[in-house]
Amino acid sequence: MSDIKKLLVSDLWDMKRQGKKITMITAYSYPQGLIVDEAGIDIILVGDSLGMVELGYRDTVPVTMDEMLMHTKAVMRGVKRAHVVSDMPFMSYNISIEQGITNAGILYKDGLADSVKLEGGQDMAAVVRAIVKAGIPVFGHIGLTPQTAAMLGGFKVQGKSVDQAKRVVDDALALEDAGAFALILEAIPRQLAAIITQKVKIPTVGIGGGLDCDGQVLVLHDMVGLFRRFTPKFVKVYADVYSIQLEAVKKYIGDVQTSKFPAEEHTFTMKEDVVVELRKAYGL
Ligand code: KIV
């Protein structure tokens, strides 16, 4: 038995109470799960951003339940400590409450995720309440909600006017009341994120929400420089993994072309008398 203790929802609530910053990042595969868990991250999101950064879709809209389930299972096999959240893809909870409970159940029961996340505020409160009542912890996601960005005028900062900002605060309060255990605040002004963080008892995790959130989340591929189609303003790039991999593959191609690979240490051999007999048998 491993003596590493899994982070529980109650541990995340304690962190907010104690003013300890919560760290969160996405992962989509077994090795990524291993790496971010070993680094000591608190929460791993198997985000539907996998559609863009791993599967090459235009946006997150086409992502399916089957894809989320497969990637959630892979990440779970690599993680010992972090709390793992599985994202509910577009149209897996938007049709009916029953559909939302069924699909949350698949990611939780078959995928073995520790919780699920879905996008939307007041409009989604009834689904969140029902999933929580069924026994599955739910992470809310408000502000810029990428699955429905077309309805928000594109990928734009949300809540800049008083009316819009009040709507985002009401979304946060509705989700807290429905039983969500934490909230992602995406692409909203820092001052609005600070007000929400003060108003709700559950932790807020910002992505483009500024420093006053209880924690921060980034997409792994953005912060290690593996996704280069575009980089949002709220991303800090910590490494250039794309270039590291590109250079490694170029070196490998060169080594094969110039017979530098495989070298002696990468090669299996057999005894000389076996070679002689074999060559004789084949007339070589
Ligand atoms: O899918 C995802 O990666 C997300 C983050 C942007 C929070 O929802």
Residues whose N, C-alpha, C, O or C-beta is under 5 A from the ligand:
A	BS01	KIV	T26 G47 D48 S49 I184 I207 V219
